[in-house]
């Protein structure tokens, strides 16, 4: 803006929250004019998320207001949230105050928003590969995502760097589904679903914590104040960054169809279950024949929890080498504390009222 020679008013819209600063800048040739920022002549100059700079140039005066990602420029999802203004005026002239406005607007949904942050690079990749990105892109609902940082997915749960491994879950959860299964039934997808709350109206902000709510996976999650960055807004919800993953209270399992030689389905040979997650207390992967209520035909060694266990070997108690095909059901069971599987004592883990299972058709090829 340049006064008193011309009259100028301008406005524009920016997308928030910004991962970099955005700037509003005004200029006047007469330094007797008074600057105001968002209606206040007490200009913010603190070295924090909102800063103001003034300097003289070419006989005039510049003012630049810097808005960073920490500013409260986005407090309600789905609308143009606020308008920031800088204005110049003088009481001794007949010229109306000149104003520059910048209105904040949200354009990214939860899924798109996490992809903008380097701290969520692993989460972004896992969400895309498991179709959870599509779930979090749904409009018309309001999600609260407790988003684990990349450190939360560190593979080495026993690493020496305690800070780096603070949220480790022991490995990368599997995305092992058959062609006739929905991608969101995998261990990977279900672990991510436990980090999301879906509501019909408002998302949960920092002021709502601590909170206990039902997750997209089903079981309730309780989140205390252990969030490292609050209230990252999106068009369909809000994101809170965590440096540790949230761990579901139930086990999860991936077991896929396959064709194997008959030598691998003889009694005492082993079949590999693609992947699993066990909560604290651990347990076993148990194979049932034909259905979840069928005979037990094998169980793994004790698997410690909480954490990921991939490519779990399960010895078979039955010989299937003479069969052309068999259906087996992998079912995680808990442990009663002695780390020895006891069918009558170590019960199946439950999810939403039913045992956690994954079925695989094993086609057997003769090596004769």
N, C-alpha and C positions, 0 to 999 in steps of 0.2 A: 504494500500500500504506500502511496506517495501523497503527502499533503503539504500545503494546501492547493497545489497546482491541479490535481486531478482527484476524482472520486472513484474508489475501487472497492468492490466487495467480491470475495471469492469463497467457494466452499468445495470440499471434496470428501470422498469416502475412502476409508482404509479398512482392511480386514484385520481382525484381532482374534486371539491374542498374538502379538508379534513376537517372533523369536529374535528379532532385532529391533532397535529403536525406530520410532518414526518421529518426524519433525514438523513443527509449524513455524513459519518464519514471516515476520512483517518488517517493513522499512518505512521510515518517514524522514523528510529532509529538515524538519523543524523539531529540535530536541526539547522544545518547551511543551510538547504534547505529552499526555500521560498514558502509559501502557497499563492495561489490565489483562489478566489471564483468568479465564473462567469467572469473570465478574469481580475479581479481587485485584487491588492495586499492590497488595503484598505479594510480590512475585516469588515463586518458589525457586530457591537456589541451592537447596540441599543436594549433596552428592548421593542421591538415592535414585529411585526409579523415575522421578519426575524432576527435571532440571531446567533452568532458564539461563540463557546467556544473552548479554547485551554487549554490543561494541559499536564503535563509530567508524564510518567509512564514507568517503566522498561527500563530506559535509552533512551527512545525515546519521541516522541511528538504526541499527538492526536490532531486532529481538528474535531469538530462536527458543522455542519451547520444545524440550525433548520428552517424549513419552515412551517409556520402556515396558517390557512385558509384565513387570510387577505392578503397573498402575491399575487401579480399579475401573478399567474402561469397559469391562464386560461382566455384568452381574446377573443378567437374566438371559437365558438362551433363546435363540430364535428371532430376535428383533434387532433393529438398530438401537443400540444400547445407550449411547450417550453422545453428546456433542461437546467437543472442546473448542473454546474460542479464545482468540487474542484480539484485542481491540485498542485503538488509539483515538484519543479525543483531546480537545482543549476547550476550556470554558469561555475563552475570549474570542471565539469566532462563530460564524453562522453555518459551519459545515457539520453535518451529522457525523456521529462517530462511525469510523470505518472498522469493519470486522472481517476477520478470516475465521471460518469454521471448518472443523474436521469432524465428521460424524463417524463413529465406529460401527462396523457392521460385521456380523458373523456370516461366513460362507461355507465353512468346512464342518462336516459331521464328525462324530467321535473317531471313526476309522481314519478319515483323512487328516484329522488334527494330530493324531499320534505320529503319523508319518512325517510330520514337519519337524519333529524333535529327534535329534541324534541320540538322546538318552533312551529312546524307545525303539531303537533300530531292530533289536531282536524281537520285541513284542510285535512290531509291524510285520516282520517276516513270518512269524508264527501265525499271526491272525490271518494273513493273506493265504497261506498254504492250507489252513484248516477251514476256510470259509467263514471264520468268525468276523473277518473284516466286513463281509456282506451283512451279517447280523447287526454289527455296530453302525452300519450305514443307514439303517432303517429310519425313515422320517415318520413322524406321527407318534413316536414313543419318546420317552425321556430316559436316557441311560445315565447311570453313574458308574464310571469305570475307575477302579483302583488299579492304575497301570504300573506294572512292575518295570523297573529300569533294566537295562541290559545286565547290570551286575547281579540282578535277582535270578538270572538264568545261567549263572556261571556253572560250568560242568563239574568242576572239582569241588565237591562239598567238603572235602577234608583239606583244602588248600592252606598254605601257610599264612597267606594274607587274610587275616580275619575280617578286615573291612571289606575287601573285595568279595569274600565268600559269604558275607553275612546273610544274604538271601538266597544262596544257592539251593537248587532242588535236585542236584545230583546228576544232571544230564539233560539232554534234549528230549522232551516228550514225543512219542511216536505219532505219526500221522499215517496209520496203517488201517485202511478200510477197503472192503471189497467193492466191486463195481455196483452192487445192488444196495450198498449202504450209503447213508448220508455222510458227507465229510465231517459234519459237526458231531458225529458219534465217536470220534477218535479220542484217545487219551489227551492229545494236544488240545483239541477243541474244548473238551470238557474242563480241563484245567483253566483255560482262559475264561470259560463261562462262569467259573466260580469267582472271578474278579469283577463281574458285571452285575449291576442291579438294574432292573427295568421297571420303570414306573409309568403310570398313565399321565401324570401331570408334571411335577417338579422333580428336578434332580437334587441330590444331596450335596450341600456345600460344606465348607469347613465348620461353620457354626452348628451343623447337625451332628458332628462327631463328639463323643463316641456313638456308634450306631450299630444295631443288629437288624439285618434285613434279609429277605429271601433272595437268592441269586438266580441268574438265568439257568444255572445248572440245576438248582432246586434247593439244596441245603442252605440254611441260614449262614451268613458270614457276619462276624463281629469285627469292626474296625475301630481301634482306639485312635489316638492322635498321632500314630506313627506314620505320618505322611510327610514327605520332604518338599512337596510343592502342591499347593492347594488351588482349586477353582480354575482350572484351565477350561474355558468354555468352548462349546461347540453348538451347532445348530440343533442338535437333538440330544443334548445332555451336557455333562461336565466330567472332567478328568482330574484325578488326583494322583500324583506320582508317588510311588512307593519304592524303596530300595530293597524290599524283601517280598518274595511271592507270598500270596495267600494260599494256604494248604488246605484242601478239602478234607472233611472228616471221614470220608469214605474212600475205598480203593477204586481204581479204574483199570481197564484192561483192553488191549488190542490183540486179536487173534484172527488171522486171515486164511482164506482158502489157499490150498496148494496141492501140487502133485509131487509125490515122493516115491522113491523106490521101496519095494517091500522090505528091504533090509533095515529100513529106518523105523518101521512100525512093528517090529518084533518085540516080544516081552523083554523088558530091561533096556531096550533102546530108548532114545530120547526124542521128543518133539520140542521145537522152539516156539515159544509164545512171543509174538513180536515186541510187545511193550506193556508196561504197567506203571501205576503209581500206587504207593501205599502210604497211609497216614502214620502218625506216631503209633507205635505198637506193632507195626509190620504185619506179616502174615505169610500166606502161601498162595500160589496159583494151583488150583485143583482142576483136573480134567474130568468131566462127566460125559458119559456116552449117550448120544442121541439128543438129550435135552437137559435142562437145568435140574430136573428131578431124576435123571438117569444114574446108573451106577457110577461110582468113582473108579476111574481106571488109571489114575496117576496123580501125583502131587509134587510140587517143587520143594526144594530145601527152604528153610525159613528165610524170608526177605525182610531186611531191616527197614524201618521207616523213621521219619518221613522222607520220601524222595522217589525218584524215578528208578525203575529197574527195567532195562531193555534186554531183549533176546534171552529170556529166561528158559532154561532147560528143564523139561519135565519128563522124568523117566516113566515109561509105560508099564503098568501091571498086567496088561493083556496083550495077546498076540493078534495083530491085524494083518499079518503078511499074506494070509490067504484070501483077503477081502479085496474087492475092486474099489470100494469107497466106504468111508465111515464119517459120520458127523460127530464132532467132539465139541464140547462147550467148555471154554475156559472161565473159571469162576474164582475170584479172589476170596479167600477165607481169612478171618482174623486169627490171632494167636492168644491162647489162654495164659501165656506167660512162661511156658517151659520150652518154647522154640522147637517143639516136636509136634507134627500134625496129628491131631486126634479128631477123627470124623464126627464123633458125637459131641465134642466139646468146642471145637473151633468152627464157629458159624460163618455163613456167607456174609460178606459185606452187602449192605443195602443202599439203594439209591431211589428215592421217591417211592418207597414202599415195596420195591422188588429187588431180588438179588442182582448184583452187578455181574453181567455175563457178556461174552462175545463168542459167537458160534463160527466154526470153520468146517468146511467140507474138505476132507482129506482123500484125494484120489490116489490109489495105490497102483503103481506099475510093477509088473513082474520082472525080476532080473533073471529068471530061469531061461 
